[in-house]
Amino acid sequence: MTYAKTFAADVLLPLLKARPEPVAGRVDPDTLARPPSPAKQREVRFSDFEAVAALKERYGLPKDNPENWHRLWRQNPVLAATRSQPGMGWVLETETGIVGYQGSLPLLYRLGDRTLVGAVGTGLAIDPAYRARSIGLLTAFFRQPGVDLTFVTFAIESALRLCKALHARPLAQPDFAKVLFWVLDPPRFAQTLASKFRLSGGTAAIASALGATVLRADMGLRRGPRRSPGGRRGDGFDVAAIDVNDIGDEFEELWRAKLAEAPRLMADRGAASLRWHFTIPGGSSRAAVLCCRRAGRLAGYAIVEHSTDRTTGLRRAMLADILSEEDDPAVTEALLEAAYANAVAAGDDFFEVVGLPAHVRRILMRWRPYVRTYPTDPLIYRTADESLGRFLADGNGWYAGPMDGDTTLLP
């Protein structure tokens, strides 16, 4: 094995996580010694925002804001499609305040001509003295009424065990656990590695320079697409970027045509749902919408989400969604090339792909990405609908990707 490959396998891959795990906050030992006060489990209310935010912050979970809560539960497309009010989640509350939380984000789904309601778990956090009550919060989540499908993405191992005890099953797509990525800025990446391993002074400078050199050499084998995408192309495609707010009728037409193809469970990608999904008030990330047109007609799109990793400070470009008519490989490849180029032009440090169907990943694997396998099942689900359960037992039944989790919905 070459030094470059050793460097990538032993140092580079552990640094990048598909999603940072929560970290424990400071806990008063006296609190652990005292018997916990009685806690009541109830549904989340809007007035709980500050208490829930404080609880999540104690355990290293991302911050949210009241405006986004309003968007998620009062402006959600599920409300208009089903004329119902899905739950927001559950809390554990004592006389001194909220000590546990399990959020539930409703999402609209389509399976052929069927409209379904899904719910993804978010923000599980609970004070140590009440950890035994986690099973109650998860039971309420998985058994909530009015929902066809409940699922959790990128859970830590302890939560995953509880979910499986409640009969949640892994998504039958082994490659979903394989995160693909390309390093775009070797010097900055190497500098971050040196910082992560707490090197300083001359040692840090040497490590950074050596790491950058090794990464550059390794990138010679992992250079992504070979041609320069964007603008007018020789293959008849025109790829251009638009703002999220400009997603309009042509997206709706593409989505309707997509629903008429072979049935797959898909998060709703109508124009209104896409605008809602990728417009996050107070969010630090931004989305670039790339349109691929053939003879002036929209043949597919890709959405790249640009953000800064909370743990490493690295600038990340993630392929948040991609869709093409009839899964056309030429359209798909044109969009993937444009997404990669968009990440480079934005000055991001790495380009990442999580999940997405096999026809997308086959093209990406030709670009020889780094591959990191997530240590646990990245998506587990439960449904009481027997016909839906049989359908999803086939790994190709779900067009699964970042739109099926809470990562692209939170600031």
Secondary structure, DSSP 8 states (H G I E B T S, - for coil): --HHHHHIIIIIHHH--SS---------HHHHHS-----EEEE--GGGHHHHHHHHHHTT-----HHHHHHHHHS-HHHHHHS-----EEEEEETTEEEEEEEEEEEEEEETTEEEEEEEEEEEEE-GGGGGGHHHHHHHHHT-TT-SEEEEES--HHHHHHHHHTT-EE-S-GGGGEEEEEES-HHHHHHHHHHHTT--HHHHHHHHHHHHHHHHHHHTT----SS--SEE-TTSEEEEEE-GGG--HHHHHHHHHHHTSS--EEE--SHHHHHHHT--TT-S-EEEEEEEEETTEEEEEEEEEEEE-TTT--EEEEEEEEEEGGG-HHHHHHHHHHHHHHHHHTT-SEEEE----HHHHHHHHTT--EEEE-SS-SEEEE-S-HHHHHHHTSGGGB--SGGGSSTTT--
